[in-house]
Amino acid sequence: MAARIKTDYKGVYYYVQPRVGSTGTEKVYYVVFKLAGKVHEEPAGRQFRDNMTAAKAARIRAARIEGTRESGKEARERQKIEKEALESRPTLAKLWEDYKAQKLPTRALACDDGRFQNHISPTLGGKVPSELVTLDVDRLRVGMLKTHSAQTTKHVLALLKRIIRFGVRAGLIDQPSARRFTVTMPTFDNTKTETLSDGQLSALLQSAAIDENRKAGALVRLALATGLRKSEMLRLCWGDIDLDAGFITLPRTKSGKVQRIPLNDMAREVLAGLPKTAEYVFPGNKEGEHVQNLYPALRRIRERAGLPPTMRPLHAWRHVYASRLASSGESLYVVQKLLRHSDGRMTARYSHLADDTLRRASETAGSIMQKAQEQGEAAKVVNIEDFRKE
């Protein structure tokens, strides 16, 4: 056992022990003192690791006697308590994990998780909602608007509000003060619809039919025939298609619900022209995976058809599908059901097309009445006064 060596300072001594993290030896200082009638012996620190000297150890001893310094054990216990308190704080990151735990895994939840991890977590994830102020959200909104669309920014801010509401309902946090914390949403016009003239639609269908990438061409034609979302088409399996009954079953939709859509003749033709060589209708290069990236071919099909580059491949064709339905006289309720919009406000963007149909019908009725009126004016009209004179 190493010898205990006294120093020139009262109650301070040291042992010579192997040096930590290096070769050789170093002094390990201890202090001895009496506090509340009890003798205490505590380590003060190591010569090299803690840069400890006898003089420093003496000052530590004096502070312990005066009660202005914690013991090592007290400091460790305090740090443990502080760490546990810190880990149990209902931060936005913890609230998000609790939120996800009580939700079924859906595509919408996966999208929200991406929004949280990419936009909320880096700056606000470690904060408790009660610590948030309006300026925090303003900085998030302004920063996002520099690099992202107003719609994407709105989705992120809506998610932030949803997480906080969940925490309040679950009893995990108190409602943040409206005086200190408000969320201002960006304003934007989301009523844009993408449609094609008859000539443009024909050019697009022809371009898709002759493209060297059969999968991309089939995707374009299927989107125009059904209004399916890109993710729904890519994840479509042959087991989801019932050609006899004439329906496609969508088990993994944006809403997370199983949905069915009817098959029309064009959709049947597109599907009939695809080989059934894998589980997926549009298989990828790796077994058990669907195709991942067809955008070079999709852009080529769009360009060959002479369409503007602002038209989004696949998603624009969903708008074309809906626009054609609305302008043909189908009710917005039917359009909503075929597009599988959970909220009728999503379908309202096509209302002006339905109005055009009603306007044409009204003009037709007016023409019929006008024609009848003109025929009446041309016919012989009997004056009732002539009967009275007889």
Residue pairs with C-beta under 8 A, 6 or more apart in sequence:
2 15
2 16
2 17
3 15
3 16
4 13
4 14
4 15
5 13
5 14
5 15
5 16
6 12
6 13
7 13
7 14
7 29
7 54
7 57
8 54
9 54
9 55
9 57
9 58
9 61
10 58
11 31
11 32
11 33
11 58
11 61
12 29
12 30
12 31
12 32
12 44
12 54
12 57
12 58
12 61
13 29
13 30
13 32
14 27
14 28
14 29
14 30
14 47
14 54
14 57
15 27
15 28
15 30
16 25
16 26
16 27
16 28
17 25
17 26
17 28
18 24
18 25
18 26
19 25
19 26
19 48
20 26
20 46
20 48
20 49
21 49
22 48
26 46
26 47
26 48
26 49
27 46
27 47
27 52
28 43
28 45
28 46
28 47
29 43
29 44
29 45
29 46
29 47
29 52
29 53
29 54
29 56
29 57
30 41
30 42
30 43
30 44
30 57
31 41
31 42
31 44
31 57
31 58
31 60
31 61
31 64
32 39
32 40
32 41
32 61
33 39
33 40
33 61
33 64
33 65
34 40
34 65
35 64
35 65
40 64
40 71
42 64
42 71
42 72
43 72
44 52
44 56
44 57
44 60
44 61
45 51
45 52
45 56
45 57
45 60
46 52
47 53
60 69
63 69
64 71
70 78
89 128
90 128
90 129
90 167
90 172
90 173
91 125
91 126
91 127
91 128
92 120
92 121
92 124
92 125
92 126
92 127
92 128
92 129
92 160
92 163
92 164
93 121
93 125
93 126
95 129
95 163
95 164
95 166
95 167
95 172
95 173
96 113
96 116
96 120
96 121
96 125
96 163
98 166
98 167
98 170
98 172
99 162
99 163
99 166
100 109
100 113
103 109
104 256
106 252
106 254
106 255
106 256
107 231
107 252
107 253
107 254
107 256
108 254
108 255
108 256
109 256
112 159
115 155
115 156
115 159
116 125
116 159
116 163
119 140
119 144
119 156
120 140
120 156
120 159
120 160
123 136
123 139
123 140
124 132
124 136
124 140
124 160
127 136
128 173
129 164
129 167
129 173
129 176
129 181
130 173
130 174
130 176
130 177
132 176
132 180
132 181
133 180
133 181
134 180
134 181
134 182
134 183
134 184
137 157
137 160
137 181
137 182
137 183
137 184
138 184
140 156
140 157
140 160
141 153
141 157
141 184
141 186
144 152
144 153
144 156
145 153
145 186
149 188
150 186
150 187
150 188
151 188
151 190
153 186
154 185
154 186
154 188
157 183
157 185
157 186
158 185
160 183
161 183
164 173
164 176
167 173
168 174
168 175
190 349
191 348
191 349
192 349
193 319
193 322
193 323
193 349
193 350
193 353
194 311
194 312
194 316
194 319
194 320
194 323
195 319
195 320
195 323
195 324
195 327
195 353
196 204
196 307
196 320
200 305
200 306
200 307
201 224
201 320
203 305
203 306
203 307
204 220
204 224
204 301
204 302
204 305
204 307
204 317
205 220
205 221
205 224
206 305
207 301
207 302
207 304
207 305
208 216
208 217
208 218
208 220
208 221
208 301
209 217
209 221
210 217
211 217
211 297
211 300
211 301
211 304
212 297
213 294
213 297
213 300
214 273
214 274
215 282
215 291
215 294
215 297
216 294
216 297
216 298
216 300
216 301
217 297
217 301
218 270
218 273
218 274
218 282
219 230
219 233
219 282
219 294
219 298
219 314
220 298
220 301
220 313
220 314
220 317
221 266
221 270
222 228
222 233
222 267
222 270
222 271
223 230
223 233
223 314
223 317
223 318
223 321
224 266
224 317
224 320
224 321
225 264
225 266
225 267
225 270
225 321
226 248
226 261
226 263
226 264
226 267
226 321
227 318
227 321
227 322
227 338
227 339
228 236
228 248
228 250
228 261
228 318
229 254
229 315
229 318
230 314
230 315
231 254
232 250
232 252
232 253
233 281
233 282
233 314
234 280
234 282
234 290
234 291
235 252
235 280
235 290
236 248
236 250
236 280
236 281
236 282
237 279
237 280
237 281
238 276
238 279
238 280
238 281
239 279
240 248
240 249
240 250
240 251
241 248
241 249
241 263
241 271
241 281
242 248
242 249
243 263
243 268
243 271
246 262
246 263
246 268
247 260
247 261
247 262
247 263
248 260
248 261
248 263
248 267
249 258
249 259
249 260
250 258
250 259
250 260
250 261
250 340
251 258
253 259
253 340
254 340
255 340
255 342
259 340
261 338
261 340
263 271
271 281
274 281
274 282
277 283
278 287
279 288
280 289
280 290
280 291
282 290
282 291
283 289
283 290
283 291
284 290
284 291
284 292
285 291
295 313
298 313
298 314
299 309
299 313
301 313
302 309
302 311
302 313
303 309
318 339
321 339
322 335
322 338
322 339
322 347
322 350
323 350
323 353
325 334
325 335
325 338
325 350
326 332
326 335
326 350
326 351
326 353
326 354
326 357
327 353
327 354
327 356
327 357
328 357
329 354
329 357
329 361
330 354
331 354
332 344
332 347
332 348
332 350
332 351
332 354
333 344
335 347
335 350
336 344
336 346
336 347
339 346
339 347
341 347
